[in-house]
Amino acid sequence: MVGVTVVGEARPRLRIGTRGSALARAQTRLVSRALEAAGWETEEVVVRTAGDRSPDASPAELGRGAFVAALERALTDRSVDLTVHSAKDLPTGDRPAVTVIAYPPRADARDAIVTRDGEPLASLPPGARVATSSPRRRAFLLSERDDLNVVPIRGNVDTRLAKLDRGDVDALCVAAAGLDRLGLASRAAERLAPARMLPAVGQGALAVQIRNEDEDLEGDLSSLDDPITRRAVTAERSFLGAMGGGCQTPLAAYAICEDDQLTIDGAAIDPAGGQAFFDRSTGPIDEAARIGSQLAERLLANGADVIVGVGLK
């Protein structure tokens, strides 16, 4: 976590809005500890979201922004001073009242396979039940192992691990960063390289929001921001916005920055693991948004619009 420098008089207590799940609170603590180390006082304020009220609902049932809208309302009604989100939960599009002031340094963006005995994906027997709530993960799993039985699963990380441990499923596919932030890194049997499973847009990154009108706070908190993470996530979100897909569309994008160049890989893949479209775009790091949208336009022109249409039904 990047440190925050506080200059001058002591600052007021910052109320940080968070979801109530163990993972959301662990992510919020990463931000609050950085602020406290720099002299701020912080207070964690739990905000119940639509996703928290309906933990057994699927992403399709919850709709876009289910984990975000209530937190943004808490910001605009001044119940909290800033909020912390998983960047992959943030819908694309303009938000006139709030802004992402910081993307702290990104954690591991990869997906992980979790099994009871530490078996990797390749060692699972035919017909093994691999659980995920993500259409993207399902599509990539089936593209590599069409003999697997990929099944839906709901609930937070602890709930999913409990289902695995009691034998309801044979394996889980989850975000590696979530395991790491919960102190459960050892549960990962393997971490899937992006060449095998391209991550979700923003996976592994956090987004810190404030109200647009809080210009003084914007200046004080700007050093939470990691420019490399911001540019990578900007490219990925630009890709997602230009593709036009929703949470049920198997889209993926992952950007890396080296020196003054940004490279982004993008994919649209059949939900059943069949037809897939992949492409890559590279350009100057300061043109992240253009590079991401350019990649999407190329994929759509080459046939990926068919897959996006399926995801939007």
Secondary structure as GFF3:
##gff-version 3
##sequence-region A 1 313
A	DSSP	beta_strand	14	18	.	.	.	ID=ss1
A	DSSP	alpha_helix	22	37	.	.	.	ID=ss2
A	DSSP	beta_strand	42	46	.	.	.	ID=ss3
A	DSSP	alpha_helix	50	53	.	.	.	ID=ss4
A	DSSP	alpha_helix	59	62	.	.	.	ID=ss5
A	DSSP	alpha_helix	69	76	.	.	.	ID=ss6
A	DSSP	beta_strand	82	86	.	.	.	ID=ss7
A	DSSP	three_ten_helix	87	89	.	.	.	ID=ss8
A	DSSP	beta_strand	98	102	.	.	.	ID=ss9
A	DSSP	beta_strand	111	115	.	.	.	ID=ss10
A	DSSP	three_ten_helix	121	123	.	.	.	ID=ss11
A	DSSP	beta_strand	129	131	.	.	.	ID=ss12
A	DSSP	alpha_helix	135	144	.	.	.	ID=ss13
A	DSSP	beta_strand	149	151	.	.	.	ID=ss14
A	DSSP	alpha_helix	157	165	.	.	.	ID=ss15
A	DSSP	beta_strand	171	175	.	.	.	ID=ss16
A	DSSP	alpha_helix	176	181	.	.	.	ID=ss17
A	DSSP	three_ten_helix	185	187	.	.	.	ID=ss18
A	DSSP	beta_strand	188	192	.	.	.	ID=ss19
A	DSSP	beta_strand	206	211	.	.	.	ID=ss20
A	DSSP	alpha_helix	215	221	.	.	.	ID=ss21
A	DSSP	three_ten_helix	222	224	.	.	.	ID=ss22
A	DSSP	alpha_helix	227	243	.	.	.	ID=ss23
A	DSSP	beta_strand	251	258	.	.	.	ID=ss24
A	DSSP	beta_strand	261	269	.	.	.	ID=ss25
A	DSSP	beta_strand	276	284	.	.	.	ID=ss26
A	DSSP	three_ten_helix	285	287	.	.	.	ID=ss27
A	DSSP	alpha_helix	288	299	.	.	.	ID=ss28
A	DSSP	pi_helix	300	304	.	.	.	ID=ss29
A	DSSP	alpha_helix	305	312	.	.	.	ID=ss30
###
